[in-house]
């Protein structure tokens, strides 16, 4: 993204400085090294998908997000 990366955007959203702090955020990234997933989750993202994505993995993440929204 030209102005800020996804981690910074997520932190702004979660802090209430941009958008709805409770909106689900899923990382879609080419970062796949050990620790990358944890870094995104620690930044406040709800889930993580690495590129290239499979439709099966996308479906799993969307179902988890849907289930979480119903639980809240």
MOPAC internal coordinates of N, CA, C and O (Angstrom, degrees):
PM7 1SCF
backbone

  N    0.0000 0     0.00 0     0.00 0    0    0    0
  C    1.4449 1     0.00 0     0.00 0    1    0    0
  C    1.5291 1   108.11 1     0.00 0    2    1    0
  O    1.2310 1   120.39 1   -35.66 1    3    2    1
  N    1.2925 1   116.86 1   144.34 1    3    2    1
  C    1.4698 1   118.93 1  -172.51 1    5    3    2
  C    1.5254 1   115.49 1   -70.47 1    6    5    3
  O    1.2310 1   119.15 1   147.61 1    7    6    5
  N    1.3201 1   119.24 1   -32.39 1    7    6    5
  C    1.4624 1   121.02 1  -174.11 1    9    7    6
  C    1.5188 1   112.23 1   -95.83 1   10    9    7
  O    1.2310 1   120.31 1   138.17 1   11   10    9
  N    1.3319 1   117.02 1   -41.83 1   11   10    9
  C    1.4636 1   121.05 1  -179.71 1   13   11   10
  C    1.5230 1   108.40 1  -151.97 1   14   13   11
  O    1.2310 1   121.03 1   -20.43 1   15   14   13
  N    1.3275 1   115.64 1   159.57 1   15   14   13
  C    1.4610 1   118.14 1   178.86 1   17   15   14
  C    1.5300 1   109.91 1   -87.47 1   18   17   15
  O    1.2310 1   120.85 1    -4.35 1   19   18   17
  N    1.3124 1   115.98 1   175.65 1   19   18   17
  C    1.4504 1   121.12 1  -176.39 1   21   19   18
  C    1.5138 1   114.19 1   -63.91 1   22   21   19
  O    1.2310 1   120.47 1   146.15 1   23   22   21
  N    1.3255 1   116.71 1   -33.85 1   23   22   21
  C    1.4713 1   120.15 1   178.56 1   25   23   22
  C    1.5248 1   109.78 1   -65.63 1   26   25   23
  O    1.2310 1   120.52 1   133.69 1   27   26   25
  N    1.3145 1   116.62 1   -46.31 1   27   26   25
  C    1.4667 1   120.28 1   179.30 1   29   27   26
  C    1.5303 1   110.86 1   -65.54 1   30   29   27
  O    1.2310 1   120.19 1   138.58 1   31   30   29
  N    1.3230 1   117.23 1   -41.42 1   31   30   29
  C    1.4676 1   120.86 1   177.94 1   33   31   30
  C    1.5239 1   110.45 1   -61.86 1   34   33   31
  O    1.2310 1   120.26 1   137.57 1   35   34   33
  N    1.3255 1   117.11 1   -42.43 1   35   34   33
  C    1.4640 1   120.92 1   179.01 1   37   35   34
  C    1.5187 1   110.57 1   -62.23 1   38   37   35
  O    1.2310 1   120.36 1   136.20 1   39   38   37
  N    1.3139 1   116.91 1   -43.80 1   39   38   37
  C    1.4739 1   119.91 1   179.70 1   41   39   38
  C    1.5267 1   111.07 1   -62.27 1   42   41   39
  O    1.2310 1   120.24 1   140.26 1   43   42   41
  N    1.3287 1   117.15 1   -39.74 1   43   42   41
  C    1.4691 1   120.65 1   177.41 1   45   43   42
  C    1.5206 1   111.21 1   -64.45 1   46   45   43
  O    1.2310 1   120.34 1   137.34 1   47   46   45
  N    1.3176 1   116.96 1   -42.66 1   47   46   45
  C    1.4647 1   121.07 1   179.32 1   49   47   46
  C    1.5207 1   110.07 1   -64.66 1   50   49   47
  O    1.2310 1   120.06 1   131.03 1   51   50   49
  N    1.3143 1   117.48 1   -48.97 1   51   50   49
  C    1.4737 1   120.99 1  -178.06 1   53   51   50
  C    1.5253 1   112.20 1   -64.11 1   54   53   51
  O    1.2310 1   120.36 1   150.85 1   55   54   53
  N    1.3302 1   116.92 1   -29.15 1   55   54   53
  C    1.4680 1   121.14 1   178.88 1   57   55   54
  C    1.5269 1   112.23 1   -81.22 1   58   57   55
  O    1.2310 1   120.31 1   175.29 1   59   58   57
  N    1.3391 1   117.01 1    -4.71 1   59   58   57
  C    1.4568 1   120.70 1   179.40 1   61   59   58
  C    1.5098 1   114.23 1    83.85 1   62   61   59
  O    1.2310 1   119.98 1  -167.14 1   63   62   61
  N    1.3208 1   117.65 1    12.86 1   63   62   61
  C    1.4642 1   121.27 1  -179.99 1   65   63   62
  C    1.5270 1   112.42 1   -89.75 1   66   65   63
  O    1.2310 1   120.06 1   172.84 1   67   66   65
  N    1.3223 1   117.48 1    -7.16 1   67   66   65
  C    1.4681 1   121.20 1  -179.80 1   69   67   66
  C    1.5212 1   108.89 1  -159.04 1   70   69   67
  O    1.2310 1   120.34 1   -58.83 1   71   70   69
  N    1.3005 1   116.95 1   121.17 1   71   70   69
  C    1.4534 1   120.08 1   174.81 1   73   71   70
  C    1.5167 1   114.48 1    69.81 1   74   73   71
  O    1.2310 1   121.36 1    10.69 1   75   74   73
  N    1.3107 1   115.01 1  -169.31 1   75   74   73
  C    1.4670 1   123.81 1  -178.60 1   77   75   74
  C    1.5231 1   109.44 1   -82.92 1   78   77   75
  O    1.2310 1   119.37 1   -64.11 1   79   78   77
  N    1.3272 1   118.81 1   115.89 1   79   78   77
  C    1.4657 1   121.18 1  -177.36 1   81   79   78
  C    1.5243 1   114.58 1   -60.62 1   82   81   79
  O    1.2310 1   120.17 1   160.77 1   83   82   81
  N    1.3300 1   117.28 1   -19.23 1   83   82   81
  C    1.4613 1   119.54 1  -177.78 1   85   83   82
  C    1.5283 1   113.55 1   -95.54 1   86   85   83
  O    1.2310 1   119.98 1  -178.39 1   87   86   85
  N    1.3158 1   117.64 1     1.61 1   87   86   85
  C    1.4650 1   120.44 1  -178.70 1   89   87   86
  C    1.5341 1   110.25 1   -63.84 1   90   89   87
  O    1.2310 1   119.70 1   -41.75 1   91   90   89
  N    1.3226 1   118.17 1   138.25 1   91   90   89
  C    1.4656 1   119.59 1   176.72 1   93   91   90
  C    1.5293 1   110.84 1   -66.41 1   94   93   91
  O    1.2310 1   121.27 1   -43.26 1   95   94   93
  N    1.3172 1   115.17 1   136.74 1   95   94   93
  C    1.4679 1   120.76 1   178.31 1   97   95   94
  C    1.5219 1   108.11 1  -128.07 1   98   97   95
  O    1.2310 1   121.18 1   -53.88 1   99   98   97
  N    1.3286 1   115.35 1   126.12 1   99   98   97
  C    1.4599 1   121.75 1   179.24 1  101   99   98
  C    1.5221 1   108.13 1  -119.58 1  102  101   99
  O    1.2310 1   120.76 1   -54.50 1  103  102  101
  N    1.3204 1   116.14 1   125.50 1  103  102  101
  C    1.4630 1   120.65 1   175.80 1  105  103  102
  C    1.5213 1   108.78 1   -71.56 1  106  105  103
  O    1.2310 1   120.29 1   -49.09 1  107  106  105
  N    1.3086 1   117.05 1   130.91 1  107  106  105
  C    1.4553 1   123.19 1   171.87 1  109  107  106
  C    1.5193 1   104.63 1  -122.79 1  110  109  107
  O    1.2310 1   120.38 1   -74.64 1  111  110  109
  N    1.3147 1   116.87 1   105.36 1  111  110  109
  C    1.4526 1   119.97 1  -165.71 1  113  111  110
  C    1.5180 1   113.08 1  -146.07 1  114  113  111
  O    1.2310 1   121.41 1   -20.99 1  115  114  113
  N    1.3072 1   114.90 1   159.01 1  115  114  113
  C    1.4650 1   121.49 1   173.67 1  117  115  114
  C    1.5307 1   110.65 1   -90.83 1  118  117  115
  O    1.2310 1   120.24 1   174.62 1  119  118  117
  N    1.3365 1   117.15 1    -5.38 1  119  118  117
  C    1.4605 1   120.82 1   178.61 1  121  119  118
  C    1.5274 1   109.31 1   -74.27 1  122  121  119
  O    1.2310 1   120.76 1   -64.85 1  123  122  121
  N    1.3284 1   116.16 1   115.15 1  123  122  121
  C    1.4672 1   119.84 1  -175.70 1  125  123  122
  C    1.5303 1   112.46 1  -132.36 1  126  125  123
  O    1.2310 1   120.32 1  -165.58 1  127  126  125
  N    1.3118 1   117.00 1    14.42 1  127  126  125
  C    1.4556 1   119.59 1   179.11 1  129  127  126
  C    1.5210 1   110.33 1   -74.92 1  130  129  127
  O    1.2310 1   121.02 1   -20.12 1  131  130  129
  N    1.3193 1   115.65 1   159.88 1  131  130  129
  C    1.4560 1   120.75 1   178.12 1  133  131  130
  C    1.5273 1   109.45 1   -55.13 1  134  133  131
  O    1.2310 1   120.67 1   -50.09 1  135  134  133
  N    1.3000 1   116.32 1   129.91 1  135  134  133
  C    1.4555 1   121.11 1   179.50 1  137  135  134
  C    1.5121 1   114.38 1    96.04 1  138  137  135
  O    1.2310 1   119.60 1   162.23 1  139  138  137
  N    1.3334 1   118.38 1   -17.77 1  139  138  137
  C    1.4675 1   119.94 1  -178.79 1  141  139  138
  C    1.5192 1   111.50 1   -62.85 1  142  141  139
  O    1.2310 1   120.47 1   134.34 1  143  142  141
  N    1.3239 1   116.71 1   -45.66 1  143  142  141
  C    1.4620 1   120.46 1  -179.44 1  145  143  142
  C    1.5339 1   109.83 1   -58.43 1  146  145  143
  O    1.2310 1   120.29 1   133.26 1  147  146  145
  N    1.3139 1   117.05 1   -46.74 1  147  146  145
  C    1.4613 1   120.89 1   179.99 1  149  147  146
  C    1.5211 1   111.73 1   -61.53 1  150  149  147
  O    1.2310 1   120.49 1   141.45 1  151  150  149
  N    1.3217 1   116.67 1   -38.55 1  151  150  149
  C    1.4692 1   120.78 1   179.40 1  153  151  150
  C    1.5299 1   110.94 1   -61.32 1  154  153  151
  O    1.2310 1   120.67 1   137.43 1  155  154  153
  N    1.3267 1   116.33 1   -42.57 1  155  154  153
  C    1.4647 1   119.77 1   179.86 1  157  155  154
  C    1.5263 1   111.56 1   -69.00 1  158  157  155
  O    1.2310 1   120.44 1   139.32 1  159  158  157
  N    1.3093 1   116.77 1   -40.68 1  159  158  157
  C    1.4659 1   120.06 1   179.12 1  161  159  158
  C    1.5285 1   110.97 1   -67.47 1  162  161  159
  O    1.2310 1   120.19 1   141.60 1  163  162  161
  N    1.3302 1   117.25 1   -38.40 1  163  162  161
  C    1.4656 1   121.15 1   177.73 1  165  163  162
  C    1.5238 1   111.75 1   -65.80 1  166  165  163
  O    1.2310 1   120.28 1   153.19 1  167  166  165
  N    1.3288 1   117.07 1   -26.81 1  167  166  165
  C    1.4610 1   121.37 1   178.49 1  169  167  166
  C    1.5289 1   111.44 1   -75.15 1  170  169  167
  O    1.2310 1   120.38 1   169.10 1  171  170  169
  N    1.3345 1   116.88 1   -10.90 1  171  170  169
  C    1.4577 1   120.05 1   177.72 1  173  171  170
  C    1.5147 1   114.77 1   114.13 1  174  173  171
  O    1.2310 1   120.39 1  -178.34 1  175  174  173
  N    1.3244 1   116.86 1     1.66 1  175  174  173
  C    1.4652 1   119.08 1   177.07 1  177  175  174
  C    1.5241 1   108.90 1   -73.20 1  178  177  175
  O    1.2310 1   121.15 1   -28.64 1  179  178  177
  N    1.3148 1   115.40 1   151.36 1  179  178  177
  C    1.4559 1   120.83 1  -176.48 1  181  179  178
  C    1.5180 1   113.27 1   -87.14 1  182  181  179
  O    1.2310 1   120.42 1   153.01 1  183  182  181
  N    1.3139 1   116.80 1   -26.99 1  183  182  181
  C    1.4620 1   120.31 1  -178.50 1  185  183  182
  C    1.5134 1   108.75 1  -158.89 1  186  185  183
  O    1.2310 1   121.17 1     0.51 1  187  186  185
  N    1.3125 1   115.37 1  -179.49 1  187  186  185
  C    1.4602 1   121.23 1  -170.10 1  189  187  186
  C    1.5290 1   109.57 1  -148.49 1  190  189  187
  O    1.2310 1   120.67 1   -46.54 1  191  190  189
  N    1.3162 1   116.32 1   133.46 1  191  190  189
  C    1.4675 1   122.91 1   171.85 1  193  191  190
  C    1.5154 1   108.04 1  -130.11 1  194  193  191
  O    1.2310 1   120.78 1   -47.02 1  195  194  193
  N    1.3147 1   116.11 1   132.98 1  195  194  193
  C    1.4639 1   118.87 1   177.23 1  197  195  194
  C    1.5190 1   109.38 1  -102.33 1  198  197  195
  O    1.2310 1   121.46 1   -32.86 1  199  198  197
  N    1.3314 1   114.81 1   147.14 1  199  198  197
  C    1.4678 1   121.36 1   178.24 1  201  199  198
  C    1.5172 1   109.47 1   -81.64 1  202  201  199
  O    1.2310 1   119.39 1   -30.66 1  203  202  201
  N    1.2863 1   118.77 1   149.34 1  203  202  201
  C    1.4637 1   126.11 1    -9.23 1  205  203  202
  C    1.5179 1   109.68 1   -73.07 1  206  205  203
  O    1.2310 1   120.65 1   -38.90 1  207  206  205
  N    1.3151 1   116.35 1   141.10 1  207  206  205
  C    1.4570 1   119.93 1  -177.78 1  209  207  206
  C    1.5248 1   110.08 1   -87.10 1  210  209  207
  O    1.2310 1   121.70 1   -27.42 1  211  210  209
  N    1.3030 1   114.36 1   152.58 1  211  210  209
  C    1.4598 1   119.41 1   172.48 1  213  211  210
  C    1.5259 1   107.21 1  -104.74 1  214  213  211
  O    1.2310 1   120.72 1   -28.90 1  215  214  213
  N    1.3038 1   116.22 1   151.10 1  215  214  213
  C    1.4616 1   119.73 1   178.68 1  217  215  214
  C    1.5259 1   110.98 1   -62.70 1  218  217  215
  O    1.2310 1   120.46 1   148.31 1  219  218  217
  N    1.3150 1   116.73 1   -31.69 1  219  218  217
  C    1.4620 1   120.64 1   178.14 1  221  219  218
  C    1.5291 1   110.82 1   -64.15 1  222  221  219
  O    1.2310 1   120.23 1   133.97 1  223  222  221
  N    1.3343 1   117.17 1   -46.03 1  223  222  221
  C    1.4665 1   120.68 1   179.06 1  225  223  222
  C    1.5220 1   111.09 1   -66.65 1  226  225  223
  O    1.2310 1   120.02 1   139.89 1  227  226  225
  N    1.3276 1   117.57 1   -40.11 1  227  226  225
  C    1.4583 1   121.32 1   177.52 1  229  227  226
  C    1.5250 1   109.89 1   -61.07 1  230  229  227
  O    1.2310 1   120.33 1   135.87 1  231  230  229
  N    1.3156 1   116.97 1   -44.13 1  231  230  229
  C    1.4601 1   121.34 1   178.57 1  233  231  230
  C    1.5292 1   110.88 1   -60.15 1  234  233  231
  O    1.2310 1   120.11 1   137.39 1  235  234  233
  N    1.3329 1   117.39 1   -42.61 1  235  234  233
  C    1.4677 1   120.78 1   179.15 1  237  235  234
  C    1.5299 1   111.55 1   -61.17 1  238  237  235
  O    1.2310 1   120.94 1   135.11 1  239  238  237
  N    1.3240 1   115.82 1   -44.89 1  239  238  237
  C    1.4675 1   119.84 1  -179.56 1  241  239  238
  C    1.5206 1   110.75 1   -65.15 1  242  241  239
  O    1.2310 1   120.31 1   136.44 1  243  242  241
  N    1.3197 1   117.01 1   -43.56 1  243  242  241
  C    1.4614 1   119.77 1   179.75 1  245  243  242
  C    1.5244 1   111.37 1   -63.93 1  246  245  243
  O    1.2310 1   120.21 1   142.58 1  247  246  245
  N    1.3069 1   117.20 1   -37.42 1  247  246  245
  C    1.4699 1   120.11 1   176.89 1  249  247  246
  C    1.5347 1   110.74 1   -65.67 1  250  249  247
  O    1.2310 1   120.33 1   138.79 1  251  250  249
  N    1.3455 1   116.97 1   -41.21 1  251  250  249
  C    1.4762 1   119.51 1   177.84 1  253  251  250
  C    1.5292 1   110.79 1   -62.69 1  254  253  251
  O    1.2310 1   120.45 1   137.80 1  255  254  253
  N    1.3326 1   116.74 1   -42.20 1  255  254  253
  C    1.4615 1   119.89 1   179.24 1  257  255  254
  C    1.5305 1   110.41 1   -64.24 1  258  257  255
  O    1.2310 1   120.66 1   138.39 1  259  258  257
  N    1.3082 1   116.35 1   -41.61 1  259  258  257
  C    1.4645 1   120.84 1   178.62 1  261  259  258
  C    1.5250 1   110.52 1   -63.07 1  262  261  259
  O    1.2310 1   120.39 1   133.98 1  263  262  261
  N    1.3195 1   116.86 1   -46.02 1  263  262  261
  C    1.4660 1   120.74 1  -179.91 1  265  263  262
  C    1.5217 1   111.18 1   -62.49 1  266  265  263
  O    1.2310 1   119.85 1   139.92 1  267  266  265
  N    1.3216 1   117.88 1   -40.08 1  267  266  265
  C    1.4679 1   120.84 1   178.63 1  269  267  266
  C    1.5179 1   111.14 1   -64.56 1  270  269  267
  O    1.2310 1   120.57 1   140.00 1  271  270  269
  N    1.3297 1   116.52 1   -40.00 1  271  270  269
  C    1.4642 1   119.38 1  -179.18 1  273  271  270
  C    1.5272 1   111.13 1   -66.52 1  274  273  271
  O    1.2310 1   120.31 1   147.81 1  275  274  273
  N    1.3127 1   117.01 1   -32.19 1  275  274  273
  C    1.4687 1   120.61 1   177.96 1  277  275  274
  C    1.5105 1   111.24 1   -73.88 1  278  277  275
  O    1.2310 1   120.20 1   149.77 1  279  278  277
  N    1.3311 1   117.23 1   -30.23 1  279  278  277
  C    1.4710 1   120.94 1   179.86 1  281  279  278
  C    1.5164 1   112.65 1   -74.07 1  282  281  279
  O    1.2310 1   120.38 1   157.57 1  283  282  281
  N    1.3141 1   116.89 1   -22.43 1  283  282  281
  C    1.4736 1   120.52 1  -176.44 1  285  283  282
  C    1.4713 1   111.09 1   -93.67 1  286  285  283
  O    1.2310 1   120.10 1   180.00 1  287  286  285

